């Protein structure tokens, strides 16, 4: 099976702004893939090139083997998009809006009605089927945007900041819906500023900045590249940190009577570190480990990437 998304050397400029600058990565069929980057990194432009809202200056992109330019209709029928903005016909009941959307993808009236009802039930707002979009609450509007993306039963679901501005309960409800879809075989591409969202949901993430790929890896692999902090309580804390030669120790300091050690992968370093302290005659009273977060790795990678480019 061809990859769900194959992007190679994508470039797109708007005047003097280079929105995409040689962006390349692949999303496998069935993956839950995250796209992370600061504002202006090129995430939405990338999505727009897939769904035909932006034309590439150069490079090649395909969806399930179909070229996004030459085979636009076949590509668009494979994709369900929930964009950031509310680009919805506000003058019809939401069930009719979904019926019209299903009709665009070639479904007849009866099946379009069935698909609309199923999508509304999936996101939990079927009882609002006769309500106009403008009369929905903010959370229901977000649910509706997801329902509109689902109504064509897409093979690739693209979610552009789907939980921006929603409360915690709704965020978890939407997570449950999209996780179930992914388990059923739908490939999902998610952009988000909520790092914990990517950590929980994604098999892999691409970190992009200034239209370029910084890295592609699993959240676990990325956090493993960060630094962990080990705080150690000692019975008689020294005024300055003892010499520590254990592999993986990067730095040490004494802070508020506790030994604070920065390490690579605490799980591998801590046993050697404790043995070294014991041999040096230090009595350890307690220990606390703070693992590196994906957010810290993300900030470090984008900051480092910009420094190198400059």
Protein Blocks (a to p, Z undefined) as FASTA:
>chain_A
ZZfbdcehiacdehjbcfbghiacdddehiacdddddehilmmmmmmmmnopaccfbdcd
deehiafklmmmmmmmmpccddfbdcddfkbcfklmmmmmmmmnopafklmmmmmmmmmm
mnopmmmmmpcfklpcfklmmmmmmmmmmmnopabdcdehklgoiafklmmmmmmmmmmm
mmnopacddddfblklmmmmpmbdcddeehiafbdcdfklmmmmmccddddddfbacfbd
cddfbghiabdcdeehiacdddehjklmmmmmmmmmmmnopacfbdcdddddfklmmmmm
mmmmmmmmZZ
